[in-house]
Amino acid sequence: MRQWRHAARRRLYRGGRAGPFAAALNRLSAVQFAAGVLSPSQAMTMEVRGRRTGRVISFPVAVADLDGERYVVSMLGEGVSWVHNLRADNRAVLRRRGSELVRLEEVPTDRRAPVLRRYLAIAPGARAHVRVDRSAPLTEFARVAGDYPVFRVSHVRSLRR
């Protein structure tokens, strides 16, 4: 049953991009998460500026907490636009019952494994996309860590709504 669910979730993001149905669900989730309504505390909306268009894009994310730090993980890997946008300009806005300007610093591959494991613990929707079982040993997470960009979140300032 779990394999069928994972396959269905992966189909929503064929080619590493959200299909029409996933895009619609993401828009709804982004509004819900930003408002902090009926969602876990780690669910937020992240806004990044497009590196070519300058247009702000927003999308739902799960922010993993580990050892007093916060992290954002790309469940779809390297090829997603927001990862490229963050690498060009490491600033973003996180929204959940308010707005927070943040700086995101990419975590070196050799330090990603524990973050990936924590991320899968709090982000059930990502489990279908990461090729490791959430209960696997850290060595398994280390094996795939280079495929999933991880960014450490640093608070810059709170923004007024």
C-alpha positions as CSV (number, residue, x, y, z in Angstrom):
1,M,0.0,0.0,0.0
2,R,2.8,2.4,0.9
3,Q,4.6,1.8,-2.4
4,W,1.4,2.6,-4.3
5,R,1.0,5.9,-2.4
6,H,4.6,6.8,-2.9
7,A,4.4,6.1,-6.7
8,A,1.2,8.3,-6.9
9,R,3.0,11.1,-5.1
10,R,6.1,10.9,-7.4
11,R,3.8,11.1,-10.4
12,L,2.6,14.5,-9.2
13,Y,6.1,15.8,-9.7
14,R,7.3,14.1,-12.9
15,G,10.5,15.5,-14.2
16,G,11.2,17.2,-10.9
17,R,8.4,19.8,-11.5
18,A,4.9,20.0,-10.0
19,G,2.3,18.9,-12.5
20,P,-1.0,20.9,-12.8
21,F,-2.7,19.1,-9.9
22,A,0.3,19.3,-7.6
23,A,0.7,23.0,-8.5
24,A,-2.9,23.6,-7.5
25,L,-2.4,21.7,-4.2
26,N,0.8,23.6,-3.5
27,R,-1.0,26.9,-4.0
28,L,-3.6,25.9,-1.5
29,S,-1.1,24.6,1.0
30,A,1.0,27.8,0.7
31,V,-2.0,29.9,1.7
32,Q,-2.9,27.5,4.5
33,F,0.7,27.2,5.8
34,A,1.2,31.0,5.7
35,A,-1.9,31.5,7.8
36,G,-0.9,28.8,10.2
37,V,-4.3,27.1,9.9
38,L,-4.8,23.4,10.4
39,S,-1.1,22.6,9.7
40,P,1.8,21.4,11.7
41,S,4.2,24.1,13.2
42,Q,7.0,23.1,10.8
43,A,4.7,23.8,7.7
44,M,5.5,27.3,6.3
45,T,5.4,29.1,3.0
46,M,8.7,30.2,1.5
47,E,9.1,33.1,-0.9
48,V,12.1,33.5,-3.1
49,R,12.9,36.0,-5.9
50,G,13.4,34.5,-9.4
51,R,17.0,34.9,-10.5
52,R,16.0,35.8,-14.1
53,T,12.5,37.3,-13.8
54,G,12.8,38.9,-10.4
55,R,9.3,37.7,-9.7
56,V,8.5,36.3,-6.3
57,I,7.5,32.7,-6.1
58,S,6.0,31.1,-3.1
59,F,5.6,27.5,-2.2
60,P,5.0,25.3,0.8
61,V,7.9,23.9,2.8
62,A,8.6,21.8,5.9
63,V,11.2,23.5,8.0
64,A,13.2,20.8,9.9
65,D,14.6,21.6,13.3
66,L,17.7,19.9,14.6
67,D,20.1,20.9,17.4
68,G,18.6,24.4,17.7
69,E,18.9,25.1,14.0
70,R,16.3,25.2,11.3
71,Y,16.7,23.7,7.8
72,V,14.9,23.7,4.4
73,V,15.4,20.7,2.2
74,S,14.7,20.2,-1.5
75,M,12.7,17.0,-1.7
76,L,13.0,17.0,-5.5
77,G,16.7,17.4,-5.5
78,E,19.1,19.7,-7.4
79,G,17.0,20.6,-10.4
80,V,14.2,22.7,-8.9
81,S,14.1,26.4,-9.6
82,W,14.0,27.6,-6.0
83,V,17.3,25.9,-5.3
84,H,18.9,27.8,-8.2
85,N,17.2,31.0,-7.1
86,L,18.6,30.6,-3.5
87,R,22.1,29.9,-4.8
88,A,21.9,33.2,-6.7
89,D,20.5,35.2,-3.8
90,N,20.4,33.5,-0.4
91,R,17.5,35.6,1.0
92,A,14.0,34.4,1.3
93,V,10.8,35.1,3.3
94,L,9.2,32.5,5.6
95,R,5.5,33.0,6.3
96,R,3.6,31.4,9.2
97,R,1.2,33.8,11.1
98,G,3.6,36.6,10.1
99,S,6.7,37.1,8.0
100,E,10.3,36.5,8.6
101,L,13.2,37.6,6.4
102,V,15.8,34.9,6.4
103,R,19.2,34.1,4.9
104,L,19.7,30.5,3.7
105,E,23.2,29.0,3.7
106,E,23.8,25.7,1.9
107,V,24.9,22.9,4.1
108,P,28.0,20.9,2.9
109,T,27.1,17.4,1.7
110,D,29.0,15.7,4.5
111,R,26.8,17.4,7.1
112,R,23.4,16.7,5.5
113,A,22.6,13.2,6.7
114,P,21.1,14.0,10.1
115,V,19.1,16.9,8.7
116,L,17.7,14.6,5.9
117,R,16.6,12.1,8.5
118,R,14.9,14.7,10.7
119,Y,13.3,16.2,7.5
120,L,11.7,12.8,6.6
121,A,10.4,12.5,10.2
122,I,8.5,15.8,10.0
123,A,7.6,15.9,6.2
124,P,5.5,12.8,5.3
125,G,4.9,14.2,1.8
126,A,8.6,14.2,1.0
127,R,9.1,10.5,1.9
128,A,8.1,9.4,-1.6
129,H,10.8,11.5,-3.2
130,V,13.8,10.8,-1.0
131,R,15.3,7.4,-1.9
132,V,15.9,6.3,1.8
133,D,13.5,5.0,4.3
134,R,13.0,7.4,7.2
135,S,14.1,4.8,9.7
136,A,17.3,3.9,7.9
137,P,20.7,4.4,9.6
138,L,22.6,7.7,9.0
139,T,25.0,5.9,6.6
140,E,22.1,5.4,4.2
141,F,21.2,9.1,4.4
142,A,24.9,10.0,3.9
143,R,24.9,7.9,0.7
144,V,22.2,10.1,-1.0
145,A,23.0,13.4,0.7
146,G,24.6,14.9,-2.4
147,D,21.3,14.5,-4.3
148,Y,19.2,16.7,-1.9
149,P,20.2,20.3,-1.3
150,V,19.9,21.4,2.4
151,F,19.9,25.0,3.5
152,R,20.4,26.3,7.1
153,V,17.9,29.1,8.0
154,S,19.3,32.2,9.7
155,H,16.8,34.8,11.0
156,V,17.4,38.3,9.6
157,R,14.4,40.2,10.9
158,S,10.6,39.9,11.3
159,L,8.5,41.8,8.7
160,R,5.2,43.4,9.2
161,R,2.3,41.9,7.4
